[in-house]
Structures are given as C-alpha cells and as structure tokens.
C-alpha cells in the first residue's frame, strides 16, 4: 500500500489524515504500508498519517468465542467488519450487496461449519 496526501500552496489551513490499514489473513501474507505527505503550504492546521499491518487479533477471536461463536465464524465476523467501511463507501447499493455476498461466500456456511 502506498498512500499520499498532497497539500498544495493554495490549501491554507488544511486538516488532513491518511490511514492505511491491512489485515493479514494467512501466515505467508505480506503487506508494506508506505504513507506519504507532500506539503507545499506552511499554513497547515494538521497533516498526519498512520498505518497498521497485522493478523487478526487473537483477543478479538477469544472475545467472540467466549460469547459462544465458533472460531471460524468469529474470524469471519472480524474480517467482514474490517472490510465493511470500504464496502459501505461504494456509491451503488447493488454493488455493495453483491460484494458483501461474494465476501460472505469465502467462508463455509454456518450449517456446514456446525456439522463438521
């Protein structure tokens, strides 16, 4: 991931934030976050950035499992919750629904997971 905020000379009083967040879903997965700021205006209120890359937080999985969810379902809810802000920004409701459906299919159904 490489994000960039450019603040041009005409952008007085700018207040900006760049966030880059990645969730690693496999042990062999990798992600490199490179947030960048290019500021050509000395009168900037705030220009900041942040990045985070890591696997699913085991304490989140533990919390959901302690509430009765199976491990796979807990992982699914955490991943879908992580992706939801991105899906929600898609301007077409039909496209949002289709993407949610495709993401949901990445996991076995609750019935087949409980039967196993």
N, C-alpha and C positions, 0 to 999 in steps of 0.2 A: 504494500500500500504506500502510495506517495501522495500526500495531500499538500495543498499550497493555498495560503492566503496572500493575496497581493493587495497592498494598500497604496493607492496612487496618491500623487501630490494633492489632488483635488479633494481627497477624502478626509477632511478635517474632523476631529472628534470621533473617529471610528471606534467602535466597540466590537471586537470580533473574537471568536473562539473556534478552533479547529480540533475536532476529536476524531481519532482513528482507533477503532476497537475491533479486535479479531478474536474468534473463539476457535481453538484447535480441536478438531473432533476425532483425530487419530494420532497415535503416538508418532508416526512418521511425518505428520503435517508440519509445515513451517509457514511463518509469516514474518515479514520485516516491515515495521511501521516507520515511515520517514516523514514526520510532519515538518513543514517549512513555512517560514514567514518572510515575505519581502516587503519592507516598509520604506516608502519614499516620502512619508509625511511625518514631520516631527511632532505635530499636534494630534496625537493618538490617545484616546481615552484608555483603551486597553486592547492588547493583541496577545492572545495566549494560545497554547496548544497542549494537547495531551494525547498519549497513545497507550494502549494496553493490549497485550497479546498473551493468551494463555489457554489452558484446557478448561473444561467445565469445572467449576468449583465443587470439590467433593463435599464441602459443608452444605451447599445448596441441595445436592443429591441426598445427603443424610437427612436434612430437614424434611424434604418431601417424603422420603421413605419412612421417617418417624411418624408421618401423618397417614401412613397406610398405602402409599403408592409403590408399585414395583419399580425397581431400579431403572428398567428401560423406559417406562412411562415418565419417571422423574426426569431422565435425560432429555426425552422428547419435549416435555413442557419447558425445560430450561432453554433448550436450543430455539424452539419456536418463539418463546418470549424474547430472546435475544434478537431474533430476526424481525419481529413484529413491527418495530418502529420504522424499519426500512420498507416493509411491505405496505404499511399504512400511508407512506408518502407517495405511492404510485397514484397518479390522478384518476385512474379508471377503476371503478368498483369491480367490474367484471374481471379485469386483470388481477386485482388484489385477490379476489376469490379463487381464481384459477391457480395463482401462485401458492396460496395457502393450501389448496387441495394437493398440489404437487409436493409441497413440503411435507404434508401430513402422510403421504404415501411412502415416504422414506423409512417409516417405521412399520413394523408388523401391527396389525390391528390389536386392540385391547383383548378381544376374544381369543385370538390365536396365541397371544403372549401369556394369557392366564391358563390356557390349555396345556402349554408346554411344561 
